[in-house]
Structure formats: C-alpha cells, structure tokens
C-alpha cells in the first residue's frame, strides 16, 4: 500500500481549527476568560489543548483528516447542545466553566466540522497494483 500525503481541505481545516483550539487552551490555563468572551477553566483548557494538538498532528501527517473532523464535529456539537439542556447544562457549565458564548461557539465549530467532513466524502486509501 502506497500512502500519499496529499493535504485536502479537511487537512487544512483540521490544522486551522487545531491551531485555534491550542491557542485558546493555552490561554485558558492562565485566564478564566479567553478572547474577552469565552469562559474556561483548567479542565476546559486541557480538553482544547488535546483537541488542538490532535488537529495539528492529524492535519499535517495524515492523508485525510475526515475522521478528525467528524469526531470534533460530533463532540463539539453535542457539548454545545448539552449546555442548553435543563439539569445537564448546569453541571456542564460548572465542570468546564462554560458560558453561553462557549456553547454557541461549540455548536458553530461542530456544525462546520461536520459539514467539512461530509462534503469531503469518505477518506480514500491510495494503493498501487502490481505490474
């Protein structure tokens, strides 16, 4: 199997969103408010740092970041929706120090990630056939 390292849009998206999440996560380690609007704590910061590093690593090293975009989309969309559910939302906000701005951003990034994933189609594995 010959794997080529072509970077498609899913890879560039993973790199871009990974960089954003990494910056936001590192910032949140030192401040409870990031970009003047998003609240966070250490647990929230660590999740974003891990997701950011994963996005950068996968975006730069994989043939296709389709799986990362799908995973990130489902995770962030679900976490954004959880914020608005009675009972669960209060727990979620307490554990991750998340405010409504964080929830809306998670929903936006989640939907964008899923759109990128679905519009890119399934990942392709390039093979060479024996002559």
Biotite code that builds the C-alpha atoms (Angstrom):
import biotite.structure as struc

atoms = struc.array([
    struc.Atom([0.000, 0.000, 0.000], chain_id="A", res_id=1, res_name="UNK", atom_name="CA", element="C"),
    struc.Atom([1.407, 3.344, -1.067], chain_id="A", res_id=2, res_name="UNK", atom_name="CA", element="C"),
    struc.Atom([0.105, 6.196, 1.056], chain_id="A", res_id=3, res_name="UNK", atom_name="CA", element="C"),
    struc.Atom([0.455, 9.628, -0.449], chain_id="A", res_id=4, res_name="UNK", atom_name="CA", element="C"),
    struc.Atom([0.467, 12.726, 1.694], chain_id="A", res_id=5, res_name="UNK", atom_name="CA", element="C"),
    struc.Atom([-1.925, 14.967, -0.138], chain_id="A", res_id=6, res_name="UNK", atom_name="CA", element="C"),
    struc.Atom([-3.449, 17.616, 2.032], chain_id="A", res_id=7, res_name="UNK", atom_name="CA", element="C"),
    struc.Atom([-7.018, 18.352, 1.133], chain_id="A", res_id=8, res_name="UNK", atom_name="CA", element="C"),
    struc.Atom([-9.413, 20.851, 2.607], chain_id="A", res_id=9, res_name="UNK", atom_name="CA", element="C"),
    struc.Atom([-10.168, 18.586, 5.581], chain_id="A", res_id=10, res_name="UNK", atom_name="CA", element="C"),
    struc.Atom([-6.482, 18.686, 6.496], chain_id="A", res_id=11, res_name="UNK", atom_name="CA", element="C"),
    struc.Atom([-6.299, 22.467, 6.246], chain_id="A", res_id=12, res_name="UNK", atom_name="CA", element="C"),
    struc.Atom([-9.466, 22.759, 8.314], chain_id="A", res_id=13, res_name="UNK", atom_name="CA", element="C"),
    struc.Atom([-8.013, 20.400, 10.952], chain_id="A", res_id=14, res_name="UNK", atom_name="CA", element="C"),
    struc.Atom([-4.813, 22.451, 11.070], chain_id="A", res_id=15, res_name="UNK", atom_name="CA", element="C"),
    struc.Atom([-6.691, 25.754, 11.345], chain_id="A", res_id=16, res_name="UNK", atom_name="CA", element="C"),
    struc.Atom([-9.164, 24.629, 13.971], chain_id="A", res_id=17, res_name="UNK", atom_name="CA", element="C"),
    struc.Atom([-6.397, 22.751, 15.791], chain_id="A", res_id=18, res_name="UNK", atom_name="CA", element="C"),
    struc.Atom([-4.320, 25.928, 15.985], chain_id="A", res_id=19, res_name="UNK", atom_name="CA", element="C"),
    struc.Atom([-7.307, 27.909, 17.268], chain_id="A", res_id=20, res_name="UNK", atom_name="CA", element="C"),
    struc.Atom([-8.120, 25.290, 19.933], chain_id="A", res_id=21, res_name="UNK", atom_name="CA", element="C"),
    struc.Atom([-4.481, 25.050, 21.012], chain_id="A", res_id=22, res_name="UNK", atom_name="CA", element="C"),
    struc.Atom([-4.152, 28.831, 21.403], chain_id="A", res_id=23, res_name="UNK", atom_name="CA", element="C"),
    struc.Atom([-7.470, 29.033, 23.237], chain_id="A", res_id=24, res_name="UNK", atom_name="CA", element="C"),
    struc.Atom([-6.500, 26.136, 25.516], chain_id="A", res_id=25, res_name="UNK", atom_name="CA", element="C"),
    struc.Atom([-3.106, 27.556, 26.435], chain_id="A", res_id=26, res_name="UNK", atom_name="CA", element="C"),
    struc.Atom([-4.640, 30.988, 27.057], chain_id="A", res_id=27, res_name="UNK", atom_name="CA", element="C"),
    struc.Atom([-7.296, 29.400, 29.293], chain_id="A", res_id=28, res_name="UNK", atom_name="CA", element="C"),
    struc.Atom([-4.578, 27.910, 31.504], chain_id="A", res_id=29, res_name="UNK", atom_name="CA", element="C"),
    struc.Atom([-3.676, 31.454, 32.543], chain_id="A", res_id=30, res_name="UNK", atom_name="CA", element="C"),
    struc.Atom([-7.009, 33.274, 32.381], chain_id="A", res_id=31, res_name="UNK", atom_name="CA", element="C"),
    struc.Atom([-10.623, 32.306, 33.128], chain_id="A", res_id=32, res_name="UNK", atom_name="CA", element="C"),
    struc.Atom([-11.770, 34.454, 30.174], chain_id="A", res_id=33, res_name="UNK", atom_name="CA", element="C"),
    struc.Atom([-10.403, 33.932, 26.666], chain_id="A", res_id=34, res_name="UNK", atom_name="CA", element="C"),
    struc.Atom([-10.752, 36.408, 23.786], chain_id="A", res_id=35, res_name="UNK", atom_name="CA", element="C"),
    struc.Atom([-12.767, 38.593, 26.181], chain_id="A", res_id=36, res_name="UNK", atom_name="CA", element="C"),
    struc.Atom([-15.927, 36.489, 25.881], chain_id="A", res_id=37, res_name="UNK", atom_name="CA", element="C"),
    struc.Atom([-15.325, 32.738, 26.377], chain_id="A", res_id=38, res_name="UNK", atom_name="CA", element="C"),
    struc.Atom([-15.045, 31.392, 29.920], chain_id="A", res_id=39, res_name="UNK", atom_name="CA", element="C"),
    struc.Atom([-12.903, 28.377, 30.745], chain_id="A", res_id=40, res_name="UNK", atom_name="CA", element="C"),
    struc.Atom([-11.039, 26.533, 33.490], chain_id="A", res_id=41, res_name="UNK", atom_name="CA", element="C"),
    struc.Atom([-8.126, 24.097, 33.578], chain_id="A", res_id=42, res_name="UNK", atom_name="CA", element="C"),
    struc.Atom([-10.262, 21.079, 32.611], chain_id="A", res_id=43, res_name="UNK", atom_name="CA", element="C"),
    struc.Atom([-11.717, 23.007, 29.673], chain_id="A", res_id=44, res_name="UNK", atom_name="CA", element="C"),
    struc.Atom([-8.242, 24.201, 28.694], chain_id="A", res_id=45, res_name="UNK", atom_name="CA", element="C"),
    struc.Atom([-6.764, 20.699, 28.751], chain_id="A", res_id=46, res_name="UNK", atom_name="CA", element="C"),
    struc.Atom([-9.540, 19.332, 26.523], chain_id="A", res_id=47, res_name="UNK", atom_name="CA", element="C"),
    struc.Atom([-8.911, 22.109, 23.994], chain_id="A", res_id=48, res_name="UNK", atom_name="CA", element="C"),
    struc.Atom([-5.142, 21.619, 24.105], chain_id="A", res_id=49, res_name="UNK", atom_name="CA", element="C"),
    struc.Atom([-5.539, 17.894, 23.388], chain_id="A", res_id=50, res_name="UNK", atom_name="CA", element="C"),
    struc.Atom([-8.054, 18.536, 20.585], chain_id="A", res_id=51, res_name="UNK", atom_name="CA", element="C"),
    struc.Atom([-5.812, 21.257, 19.166], chain_id="A", res_id=52, res_name="UNK", atom_name="CA", element="C"),
    struc.Atom([-2.677, 19.120, 19.181], chain_id="A", res_id=53, res_name="UNK", atom_name="CA", element="C"),
    struc.Atom([-4.634, 16.247, 17.613], chain_id="A", res_id=54, res_name="UNK", atom_name="CA", element="C"),
    struc.Atom([-5.910, 18.544, 14.863], chain_id="A", res_id=55, res_name="UNK", atom_name="CA", element="C"),
    struc.Atom([-2.413, 19.806, 14.088], chain_id="A", res_id=56, res_name="UNK", atom_name="CA", element="C"),
    struc.Atom([-0.867, 16.332, 14.143], chain_id="A", res_id=57, res_name="UNK", atom_name="CA", element="C"),
    struc.Atom([-3.584, 14.735, 12.034], chain_id="A", res_id=58, res_name="UNK", atom_name="CA", element="C"),
    struc.Atom([-3.788, 17.679, 9.639], chain_id="A", res_id=59, res_name="UNK", atom_name="CA", element="C"),
    struc.Atom([-0.064, 17.590, 8.933], chain_id="A", res_id=60, res_name="UNK", atom_name="CA", element="C"),
    struc.Atom([0.575, 13.850, 8.991], chain_id="A", res_id=61, res_name="UNK", atom_name="CA", element="C"),
    struc.Atom([-2.454, 12.058, 7.560], chain_id="A", res_id=62, res_name="UNK", atom_name="CA", element="C"),
    struc.Atom([-3.773, 11.581, 4.051], chain_id="A", res_id=63, res_name="UNK", atom_name="CA", element="C"),
    struc.Atom([-7.188, 12.794, 5.120], chain_id="A", res_id=64, res_name="UNK", atom_name="CA", element="C"),
    struc.Atom([-8.451, 14.389, 8.308], chain_id="A", res_id=65, res_name="UNK", atom_name="CA", element="C"),
    struc.Atom([-12.021, 13.230, 7.635], chain_id="A", res_id=66, res_name="UNK", atom_name="CA", element="C"),
    struc.Atom([-12.244, 11.197, 10.854], chain_id="A", res_id=67, res_name="UNK", atom_name="CA", element="C"),
    struc.Atom([-10.919, 14.054, 12.995], chain_id="A", res_id=68, res_name="UNK", atom_name="CA", element="C"),
    struc.Atom([-13.445, 16.486, 11.512], chain_id="A", res_id=69, res_name="UNK", atom_name="CA", element="C"),
    struc.Atom([-16.273, 14.017, 12.127], chain_id="A", res_id=70, res_name="UNK", atom_name="CA", element="C"),
    struc.Atom([-15.175, 13.316, 15.719], chain_id="A", res_id=71, res_name="UNK", atom_name="CA", element="C"),
    struc.Atom([-14.643, 17.000, 16.500], chain_id="A", res_id=72, res_name="UNK", atom_name="CA", element="C"),
    struc.Atom([-17.987, 17.905, 14.951], chain_id="A", res_id=73, res_name="UNK", atom_name="CA", element="C"),
    struc.Atom([-19.960, 15.373, 16.954], chain_id="A", res_id=74, res_name="UNK", atom_name="CA", element="C"),
    struc.Atom([-18.103, 16.190, 20.191], chain_id="A", res_id=75, res_name="UNK", atom_name="CA", element="C"),
    struc.Atom([-18.434, 19.963, 19.985], chain_id="A", res_id=76, res_name="UNK", atom_name="CA", element="C"),
    struc.Atom([-21.995, 19.948, 18.658], chain_id="A", res_id=77, res_name="UNK", atom_name="CA", element="C"),
    struc.Atom([-23.053, 17.637, 21.488], chain_id="A", res_id=78, res_name="UNK", atom_name="CA", element="C"),
    struc.Atom([-21.226, 19.689, 24.123], chain_id="A", res_id=79, res_name="UNK", atom_name="CA", element="C"),
    struc.Atom([-22.774, 22.890, 22.832], chain_id="A", res_id=80, res_name="UNK", atom_name="CA", element="C"),
    struc.Atom([-26.261, 21.395, 22.936], chain_id="A", res_id=81, res_name="UNK", atom_name="CA", element="C"),
    struc.Atom([-25.666, 19.936, 26.423], chain_id="A", res_id=82, res_name="UNK", atom_name="CA", element="C"),
    struc.Atom([-25.187, 23.446, 27.788], chain_id="A", res_id=83, res_name="UNK", atom_name="CA", element="C"),
    struc.Atom([-28.812, 24.293, 26.997], chain_id="A", res_id=84, res_name="UNK", atom_name="CA", element="C"),
    struc.Atom([-30.400, 21.139, 28.440], chain_id="A", res_id=85, res_name="UNK", atom_name="CA", element="C"),
    struc.Atom([-32.064, 21.571, 31.841], chain_id="A", res_id=86, res_name="UNK", atom_name="CA", element="C"),
    struc.Atom([-30.085, 19.958, 34.651], chain_id="A", res_id=87, res_name="UNK", atom_name="CA", element="C"),
    struc.Atom([-27.238, 18.750, 32.452], chain_id="A", res_id=88, res_name="UNK", atom_name="CA", element="C"),
    struc.Atom([-26.438, 22.288, 31.319], chain_id="A", res_id=89, res_name="UNK", atom_name="CA", element="C"),
    struc.Atom([-25.768, 23.485, 34.858], chain_id="A", res_id=90, res_name="UNK", atom_name="CA", element="C"),
    struc.Atom([-23.490, 20.508, 35.509], chain_id="A", res_id=91, res_name="UNK", atom_name="CA", element="C"),
    struc.Atom([-21.658, 21.063, 32.218], chain_id="A", res_id=92, res_name="UNK", atom_name="CA", element="C"),
    struc.Atom([-21.246, 24.790, 32.881], chain_id="A", res_id=93, res_name="UNK", atom_name="CA", element="C"),
    struc.Atom([-19.870, 24.031, 36.359], chain_id="A", res_id=94, res_name="UNK", atom_name="CA", element="C"),
    struc.Atom([-17.410, 21.321, 35.298], chain_id="A", res_id=95, res_name="UNK", atom_name="CA", element="C"),
    struc.Atom([-15.952, 23.268, 32.345], chain_id="A", res_id=96, res_name="UNK", atom_name="CA", element="C"),
    struc.Atom([-16.726, 26.843, 33.442], chain_id="A", res_id=97, res_name="UNK", atom_name="CA", element="C"),
    struc.Atom([-18.521, 27.244, 30.110], chain_id="A", res_id=98, res_name="UNK", atom_name="CA", element="C"),
    struc.Atom([-20.827, 30.149, 29.343], chain_id="A", res_id=99, res_name="UNK", atom_name="CA", element="C"),
    struc.Atom([-23.389, 30.594, 26.570], chain_id="A", res_id=100, res_name="UNK", atom_name="CA", element="C"),
    struc.Atom([-20.733, 32.074, 24.254], chain_id="A", res_id=101, res_name="UNK", atom_name="CA", element="C"),
    struc.Atom([-18.698, 28.879, 24.582], chain_id="A", res_id=102, res_name="UNK", atom_name="CA", element="C"),
    struc.Atom([-21.795, 26.782, 23.875], chain_id="A", res_id=103, res_name="UNK", atom_name="CA", element="C"),
    struc.Atom([-22.668, 28.780, 20.749], chain_id="A", res_id=104, res_name="UNK", atom_name="CA", element="C"),
    struc.Atom([-19.071, 28.598, 19.510], chain_id="A", res_id=105, res_name="UNK", atom_name="CA", element="C"),
    struc.Atom([-19.016, 24.830, 20.109], chain_id="A", res_id=106, res_name="UNK", atom_name="CA", element="C"),
    struc.Atom([-22.220, 24.484, 18.080], chain_id="A", res_id=107, res_name="UNK", atom_name="CA", element="C"),
    struc.Atom([-20.827, 26.613, 15.241], chain_id="A", res_id=108, res_name="UNK", atom_name="CA", element="C"),
    struc.Atom([-17.488, 24.759, 15.125], chain_id="A", res_id=109, res_name="UNK", atom_name="CA", element="C"),
    struc.Atom([-19.287, 21.417, 15.492], chain_id="A", res_id=110, res_name="UNK", atom_name="CA", element="C"),
    struc.Atom([-21.602, 22.102, 12.561], chain_id="A", res_id=111, res_name="UNK", atom_name="CA", element="C"),
    struc.Atom([-18.714, 23.467, 10.456], chain_id="A", res_id=112, res_name="UNK", atom_name="CA", element="C"),
    struc.Atom([-16.587, 20.393, 11.227], chain_id="A", res_id=113, res_name="UNK", atom_name="CA", element="C"),
    struc.Atom([-19.406, 18.039, 10.260], chain_id="A", res_id=114, res_name="UNK", atom_name="CA", element="C"),
    struc.Atom([-20.049, 19.971, 7.054], chain_id="A", res_id=115, res_name="UNK", atom_name="CA", element="C"),
    struc.Atom([-16.364, 19.800, 6.117], chain_id="A", res_id=116, res_name="UNK", atom_name="CA", element="C"),
    struc.Atom([-16.329, 16.098, 6.909], chain_id="A", res_id=117, res_name="UNK", atom_name="CA", element="C"),
    struc.Atom([-19.466, 15.248, 4.952], chain_id="A", res_id=118, res_name="UNK", atom_name="CA", element="C"),
    struc.Atom([-18.620, 17.477, 1.986], chain_id="A", res_id=119, res_name="UNK", atom_name="CA", element="C"),
    struc.Atom([-15.190, 15.900, 1.682], chain_id="A", res_id=120, res_name="UNK", atom_name="CA", element="C"),
    struc.Atom([-16.649, 12.416, 1.392], chain_id="A", res_id=121, res_name="UNK", atom_name="CA", element="C"),
    struc.Atom([-15.063, 9.305, 2.820], chain_id="A", res_id=122, res_name="UNK", atom_name="CA", element="C"),
    struc.Atom([-11.282, 9.124, 3.058], chain_id="A", res_id=123, res_name="UNK", atom_name="CA", element="C"),
    struc.Atom([-9.533, 7.387, 0.197], chain_id="A", res_id=124, res_name="UNK", atom_name="CA", element="C"),
    struc.Atom([-6.616, 4.992, 0.588], chain_id="A", res_id=125, res_name="UNK", atom_name="CA", element="C"),
    struc.Atom([-4.308, 5.058, -2.394], chain_id="A", res_id=126, res_name="UNK", atom_name="CA", element="C"),
    struc.Atom([-2.946, 1.692, -3.453], chain_id="A", res_id=127, res_name="UNK", atom_name="CA", element="C"),
    struc.Atom([-0.659, 0.604, -6.202], chain_id="A", res_id=128, res_name="UNK", atom_name="CA", element="C"),
    struc.Atom([-1.355, -2.529, -8.123], chain_id="A", res_id=129, res_name="UNK", atom_name="CA", element="C"),
    struc.Atom([1.409, -4.970, -9.030], chain_id="A", res_id=130, res_name="UNK", atom_name="CA", element="C"),
    struc.Atom([2.541, -4.741, -12.668], chain_id="A", res_id=131, res_name="UNK", atom_name="CA", element="C"),
])
